Amino acid sequence: MNPLTLATLRLMGDGAFHSGEEVAAALGVTRATIWNAVREAGELGIEVESVRGRGYRLDDPPVWLDAAAVAKLLGPRARRFHVEVVEHVDSTNSALLKRAEAGGAPGTVLAAELQSAGRGRRGRSWASGLGGALTFSLLWRFEQGAAALTGLSLVVGIAVARALASLGAADVRLKWPNDILHQGRKLGGILIEVRGDALGPTAAVIGIGLNVRMPPALEARIDQPVTDAVQAGAGGDRNRLLAAVLQELAELLDAFARDGFAPLEPEYRRWHALQDAPVLVNLGDGKPVRGHARGTADDGALIVETSEGVRRFHGGEVSLRAVSGEG
Ligand code: BTN
């Protein structure tokens, strides 16, 4: 993304008309450059209204990410985090992993207005529009080894679900291991990457992507039903959303480091969209396992009751889906 694209959009944050000449003069560039910025904004999901003789206007200007606003909303909990906002990065997880390996401080939060190579689970990509999603990663350090962190993504899911609900979202659910759903459509996802020794200590990069205001053109390119925070009722202020998620994470990550996942299992079960539902577990070997989801074990493994007995599945490469039309 050209840095001038964001600068141009920021100048139009009041929702009023601005002539190309005025914006060009304010940024010290030509009108043609502004025209290009407006075109790029459209490609990235922000439609700028253009009226001959009046100029450009943003109908519904996004609330841009603002580290100071997030710190203010966090209040006393702000000291647990160091929030950084960047305009453009390949992937906040990739960037923070490099910092984790170089000794980055726990509590570092990297939030981006736009990711050019956002990553999802199972090697997929994660697409989001400029200003239309909350994409961030949090670096957290644990004394425990990676084996003790298997329930972490479920705990992070609880934090996100609680945060969305606290902002007014109704009918938010989690789908094991780490999808965030609203009315069965995907609102967001979690990608956790862990580095460190088998016995600890470990550094976890907790990546969270939430659709906030999904541009229709982007929605059409995604191969599954999706929704966003605005449709779910949580509003479109990404600073509020980020602060709410961090607030819940501060509490839940402490509890998880101290007591593990087991005490949080009953809450996860309540958020789980497929609790007691008929499911298909895909292990990637062409032989999906059929059964009923029956909660999660102390280590976060999904418990599935099958006709051949109870089986447990760990996150990683497994995918889960509901089987419709069965009791
Ligand atoms: C999934 O559902 O597959 C997980 C999606 C995780 C996306 C987030 S966006 C912020 C962070 N940076 C990334 O590259 N990925 C995660």
Residues whose N, C-alpha, C, O or C-beta is under 5 A from the ligand:
A	BS01	BTN	S91 T92 N93 A117 G118 R119 G120 R121 W126 T135 F136 N178 G188 G189 I190 L191 G207 I208 G209
